[in-house]
Amino acid sequence: MLERISGSLLDPHALYASDSELFHDPANRGLDMVMGFTGFADAGHVVKQITTELLETLESELVAVFDADQLIDYRSRRPHVSFVEDHLQDYQAPGLSLYRLVDGLGKPFLLLAGFEPDLQWERFARAVLHIVEQLEVNLVTWIHSIPMPVPHTRPVGVTVHGNRPELIEGISVWKPTVEVPAAVGHILELRLTEAGRKVAGYVIHVPHYLAEAEYPPAAVAGFEYLGAAMSLMLPADRLREAGREVGRQIAEQIEASEEVQNVVSRLESRYDEKAEGTVRRSLLADENDQLPNADDLGAAVEAYLASKEAGQ
């Protein structure tokens, strides 16, 4: 049973209702948390693919629900409803919720997923921080994606940020100093860092010419980076298969257009020029820049964690 936490409208706790049993269950203390919000960039629909796959594939329990009416601007982001002949049905109400999930190896973790709030960012951040502190969350990771002038024929790139050097050093392929439009995930990362909580954000690089469509390889890369950071076995198999089909479709389209071939070739040359002589630490790519299967990834995660423990 979800129960509204008492408080004034200015109280951040009043932004959500929680399942009291799950919220106070000691077994849910000290878990890692993944955050993914749709509505900001989401090139290649990476966040949508990842959160949908997690909720459709893994065992889940609803821990808390945020009040959409307080956080969303309906007129700028109108929900959809179906008109069927002479009546309305299937109203798609916006949702933003916290779930307890269990990965493929039986390890529990938390997922905060849904729309990016349009309103009350600071109050929302206080509410999330309260949840993190009450549940004694170990590590908070969040993911989003941006379009980049990179070719689809090279490994999917990532930029990592946050306050966990062991998750950042040697991983990022793009390390600029630049002013960017803020997302609610940025605000959450800042407030979590100020509160002394462990946090890491992953920005997946999506080829700009594929940014408007679903691009499963980018979602697979996101799964693998998140899984490596939190020692989770996440369900990427269906997306891998979808990525192979998308790859075949892209190859056919490129083959049919000399102009597109030239664009991709120029991007490849630029990518290779910048990548030459750059050594990146990665759990994901082998010497041939091939992404591993689930068994290879699991072995790599275990080896990496063992090496970190040995060095402590």
C-alpha positions in Angstrom: 0.0 0.0 0.0 1.4 3.4 -1.1 1.1 6.0 1.6 1.5 9.8 1.2 4.3 11.1 3.4 2.9 13.9 5.4 4.1 17.4 5.1 3.4 20.8 3.5 3.4 21.3 -0.2 6.9 22.8 0.1 8.1 19.6 1.9 10.0 17.5 -0.7 8.8 14.4 1.0 5.3 15.3 -0.2 6.4 14.8 -3.8 6.1 11.1 -3.6 4.2 8.2 -2.0 6.1 5.1 -0.8 5.4 1.5 0.0 6.1 1.6 3.7 7.0 -2.1 3.9 9.5 -2.0 1.1 10.8 1.4 2.2 11.6 0.2 5.7 12.8 -3.3 4.8 16.4 -3.7 6.0 17.0 -5.9 2.9 16.7 -2.8 0.8 19.4 -0.8 2.6 22.8 -0.3 1.0 21.7 -1.1 -2.6 23.0 0.7 -5.7 20.7 2.9 -7.7 20.4 3.6 -11.4 18.6 6.7 -12.6 17.3 7.4 -16.1 15.0 10.2 -17.2 13.4 10.7 -20.6 12.8 14.1 -22.1 16.4 15.5 -22.1 18.3 14.7 -25.4 18.1 10.9 -25.2 19.8 10.5 -28.5 19.1 7.1 -29.9 16.4 6.7 -27.3 19.0 5.1 -25.0 17.3 5.9 -21.7 14.0 4.7 -23.0 15.4 1.4 -24.2 17.3 0.7 -21.0 14.6 1.5 -18.6 12.0 -0.3 -20.7 14.1 -3.4 -20.9 14.9 -3.4 -17.2 11.2 -3.2 -16.2 10.0 -5.7 -18.8 12.7 -8.3 -18.2 13.7 -8.2 -14.5 11.7 -9.0 -11.4 10.5 -5.7 -10.0 8.7 -4.1 -7.1 7.3 -0.6 -6.9 8.9 1.2 -3.9 7.8 4.8 -4.5 5.8 6.9 -7.0 6.3 10.7 -7.6 3.4 13.0 -8.1 3.4 13.9 -11.8 0.9 16.7 -11.3 3.5 18.6 -9.3 6.4 18.0 -11.6 5.3 18.1 -15.3 4.1 20.8 -17.6 1.3 18.9 -19.5 0.9 21.6 -22.2 4.5 21.5 -23.3 4.7 17.7 -23.1 1.2 16.4 -23.7 0.5 12.7 -22.8 -1.2 10.6 -25.5 -4.7 9.1 -25.4 -6.4 6.8 -27.9 -9.6 7.8 -29.7 -11.3 4.6 -30.8 -14.3 5.2 -33.1 -16.5 6.9 -30.5 -14.7 6.8 -27.2 -11.4 7.4 -25.5 -9.2 4.8 -23.9 -5.6 4.0 -23.0 -4.6 7.3 -21.5 -0.8 7.2 -21.2 -0.3 9.0 -17.9 3.3 10.2 -17.3 5.1 8.2 -14.6 8.2 8.7 -12.5 8.8 5.9 -10.0 11.4 4.1 -7.9 11.6 0.3 -8.3 13.5 -2.5 -6.6 14.8 -4.8 -9.3 16.8 -8.1 -9.2 19.5 -8.7 -11.9 20.2 -11.9 -13.7 22.4 -13.2 -10.9 19.8 -12.5 -8.2 21.5 -9.2 -7.0 18.9 -6.5 -6.0 19.3 -2.8 -7.0 17.1 0.3 -7.3 15.9 2.0 -10.4 14.5 5.6 -10.5 13.0 6.0 -14.0 10.4 8.1 -15.9 10.0 11.5 -17.2 12.4 14.3 -16.5 10.5 16.8 -14.2 9.7 20.1 -15.9 9.2 21.9 -12.5 10.6 22.0 -9.0 14.0 20.6 -9.7 15.6 21.6 -6.4 12.6 20.2 -4.4 12.8 17.0 -6.5 16.5 16.8 -5.8 15.9 17.1 -2.1 13.3 14.3 -2.3 15.7 12.0 -4.1 18.5 12.8 -1.7 16.1 12.0 1.2 15.4 8.6 -0.4 19.1 8.0 -1.0 19.9 8.7 2.6 16.9 6.8 4.1 17.8 3.7 2.0 21.5 4.2 2.6 22.1 3.9 -1.1 25.7 2.8 -1.8 26.3 4.1 -5.4 24.1 6.3 -7.6 24.6 6.0 -11.3 22.7 7.8 -14.0 22.7 7.6 -17.7 21.8 9.8 -20.7 22.9 10.1 -24.3 23.8 12.9 -26.7 24.3 13.1 -30.5 28.0 13.2 -31.5 29.8 13.4 -34.9 31.1 9.8 -34.7 30.6 6.9 -37.0 28.5 3.9 -36.2 31.3 1.6 -37.4 33.4 2.4 -34.3 32.9 1.3 -30.7 30.2 3.4 -28.9 31.9 6.1 -26.9 31.1 7.3 -23.4 31.9 10.3 -21.1 31.9 9.5 -17.4 31.6 12.1 -14.7 31.0 12.2 -10.9 33.1 11.7 -7.8 34.3 8.1 -8.3 37.8 8.2 -9.9 37.9 4.4 -10.1 34.9 4.6 -12.5 36.1 7.6 -14.5 39.8 7.5 -15.1 40.8 6.2 -18.5 37.2 5.6 -19.6 36.0 8.8 -21.1 36.7 9.4 -24.8 35.5 13.1 -24.7 36.7 15.3 -21.8 35.9 18.8 -22.7 35.5 22.0 -20.7 32.2 23.3 -22.0 29.0 24.9 -20.8 25.9 22.7 -21.6 22.2 22.9 -21.0 21.5 21.4 -17.6 19.3 18.3 -17.0 17.7 17.2 -13.8 20.3 14.5 -13.6 23.1 17.1 -13.5 21.3 18.8 -10.5 20.9 15.5 -8.8 24.6 14.7 -9.3 25.6 18.0 -7.9 23.4 17.7 -4.8 24.4 14.1 -4.2 28.1 15.1 -4.4 27.5 18.0 -2.0 25.9 15.5 0.4 28.9 13.2 0.2 27.1 10.4 -1.7 28.9 8.3 -4.3 27.7 9.2 -7.8 28.7 8.6 -11.4 27.0 9.7 -14.6 27.4 8.1 -18.0 26.9 10.0 -21.3 26.6 7.6 -24.2 27.7 9.0 -27.6 25.3 8.3 -30.4 26.2 9.0 -34.1 24.3 12.2 -34.9 22.8 10.8 -38.0 21.1 8.1 -35.9 20.1 10.2 -33.0 16.4 10.5 -33.8 15.8 6.7 -34.1 16.2 3.9 -31.6 19.8 2.8 -31.7 20.2 -0.4 -29.7 24.0 -0.7 -29.8 24.2 2.5 -27.7 21.7 1.1 -25.2 23.8 -2.1 -25.0 26.9 0.0 -24.3 25.0 1.8 -21.6 23.9 -1.5 -20.0 27.5 -2.7 -20.0 29.0 0.4 -18.4 26.3 0.5 -15.7 26.6 -3.3 -15.1 30.4 -3.0 -14.8 30.1 0.0 -12.4 27.7 -1.9 -10.0 28.7 -5.5 -10.7 25.3 -6.3 -12.1 24.3 -8.7 -14.9 21.8 -6.6 -16.9 19.5 -7.9 -19.7 21.1 -6.8 -22.9 20.5 -9.8 -25.1 17.4 -8.6 -26.8 18.9 -5.3 -27.5 22.0 -6.9 -28.9 19.8 -8.9 -31.4 17.9 -5.7 -32.3 21.2 -4.0 -32.8 22.3 -6.6 -35.3 19.1 -6.1 -37.3 19.5 -2.3 -37.1 23.1 -2.7 -38.3 22.0 -4.6 -41.3 19.5 -1.9 -42.2 22.1 0.8 -41.8 24.5 -1.1 -44.0 21.9 -1.4 -46.7 21.1 2.3 -46.6 24.7 3.3 -46.8 25.4 0.9 -49.6 22.6 2.6 -51.6 24.0 6.1 -51.2 27.5 7.3 -52.2 26.9 10.6 -50.4 26.2 8.8 -47.1 29.2 6.6 -47.7 31.4 9.7 -48.0 29.9 11.2 -44.8 30.6 8.0 -42.8 34.1 7.7 -44.3 35.0 11.2 -43.2 33.7 10.5 -39.7 35.8 7.4 -39.6 38.9 9.2 -40.6 38.4 11.9 -38.0 37.6 9.4 -35.3 40.7 7.3 -36.1 42.9 10.4 -36.2 41.8 11.5 -32.8 41.9 8.0 -31.3 45.4 7.2 -32.6 47.8 6.8 -29.7 45.0 7.1 -27.1 44.9 4.3 -24.6 41.6 3.9 -22.8 40.9 1.6 -19.9 37.8 -0.3 -20.7 36.0 -3.4 -19.5 34.0 -3.6 -22.7 36.3 -3.8 -25.8 38.9 -6.4 -26.6 42.0 -5.8 -28.8 39.8 -5.9 -31.9 37.3 -3.4 -30.5 34.6 -6.0 -30.3 32.0 -5.9 -27.6 32.0 -9.1 -25.5 29.2 -11.4 -24.8 27.6 -11.7 -21.3 30.1 -14.4 -20.1 33.1 -12.3 -21.3 31.7 -9.2 -19.5 31.1 -11.1 -16.3 34.6 -12.4 -16.3 36.0 -8.9 -17.0 33.9 -7.4 -14.2 35.2 -10.0 -11.7 38.8 -9.5 -12.8 38.6 -5.7 -12.6 37.0 -5.8 -9.1 39.6 -8.3 -7.9 42.4 -6.1 -9.2 40.9 -3.0 -7.4 40.6 -5.0 -4.1 44.2 -6.2 -4.4 45.4 -2.7 -4.9 43.6 -1.3 -1.8 
